[in-house]
Amino acid sequence: MPQPDPTPASVPEPAPQRLRLLSANIQAGSSTRRYSDYATRSWSHVLPAGKRTALDAIAALAGRHDIVGLQEADPGSWRSGFTNQTHYLAERGGFAFWSHQPNRRVGAVASSANGLLSRLEPVEVLNHALPGRIGGRGVLLSRFGEGTEGLVVAVAHLSLGAQSRRSQLAFISEVLHDYPNAVLMGDFNCTWDRPEMDVLYRGTGLQPPACAVHTFPSWRPQRAIDHILATRSLQCANMQALPAAFSDHLALSTELVVPAAALQR
């Protein structure tokens, strides 16, 4: 009589999941198509007129992605018609989950926030204020899997000054240090090879991008200052810049290959 095989059949590991990510500085839905617009169209930064049209275009772009990080999204002030733009984009883009992190307010006229839109439900969302000579910057962190092995997505908008960026990147490095499956995306206001970026690469598993994608200014991109950085355990593919309505930044899109274990709840 044949004997049963004592070795249990091997169970194949779950296949990695492919997610589409987008990072977009949406300039609160304002319109800037040339440098002179910063002066001649400065009214668009404080008045709500025309912003719904821009937001609808951004929502159409965001809706083709699974996780979206927003910078300069107005959380509800005069210039947005007291509309929480992150919430509006979540509804128009068909996202079940959203969160925002208000950072800077100028009276009741204007306000700015980081935002997250997601088709996946986060297990935790954390807000961290960033250091800097001038306050009002932050990093929005979301976890999509349990434990330190879970996928972590952080959204940030860094300062213009190199010294402030260095302290901000050092803070972010401490926050992301223990996460092997992490993504940091946003408007860094600097290229990936600036000296202050070294503190991020040394303190985390985040890797420099395989290629620099120019995103600023949107009408004639010459600088790669918007980034989606991932740890070495994740794979980015098809990184490309896309128009985010009339913002002065192009949005950055990529496909991210994530180990199935990083999304287990």
Sequence and secondary structure as in RCSB ss.txt:
>XXXX:A:sequence
MPQPDPTPASVPEPAPQRLRLLSANIQAGSSTRRYSDYATRSWSHVLPAGKRTALDAIAALAGRHDIVGLQEADP
GSWRSGFTNQTHYLAERGGFAFWSHQPNRRVGAVASSANGLLSRLEPVEVLNHALPGRIGGRGVLLSRFGEGTEG
LVVAVAHLSLGAQSRRSQLAFISEVLHDYPNAVLMGDFNCTWDRPEMDVLYRGTGLQPPACAVHTFPSWRPQRAI
DHILATRSLQCANMQALPAAFSDHLALSTELVVPAAALQR
>XXXX:A:secstr
     SS         EEEEEEEEE GGG   SSTTHHHHTGGGGT  TTHHHHHHHHHHHHTT SEEEEEEE  
S GGGTT  HHHHHHHHHT SEEEEEEEEEETTTEEEEEEEEESS  SEEEEEE   SS   EEEEEE SSSTTS
 EEEEEE  SSHHHHHHHHHHHHHHHTT SSEEEEEE SS TTSGGGHHHHHHSSB   SS    BSTTS  B  
EEEEEBTTSEEEEEEEEE TT SSEEEEEEEEE GGGG  
